[in-house]
Amino acid sequence: MTNFVLLGTLVCLLLVSALLVIDKKYESRSLFIQMQKQEKMLDNFAIEWGQLQLELTMLTEENRVESVAKNKLKLIMPRREKVIYLKQ
């Protein structure tokens, strides 16, 4: 009789263990999928950052700034005596 009880207990423990393994495997897969999504977002942000850096470089080029100032804003270079230099 005690052998049957022991066998029943072992079978129950085996089933519980198997269910826990299945649950942890499912959780592991879910976390892996979530990690892949986060890595893809990180790649997209890196691409966007590179594009923004390139755009910033293009927009801050000296000749572009000067061209926009002259053509769109109709600014002119001040005379030499009107320029004030600041020192720290």
Residue pairs with C-beta under 8 A, 6 or more apart in sequence:
58 64
59 65
69 75
70 76
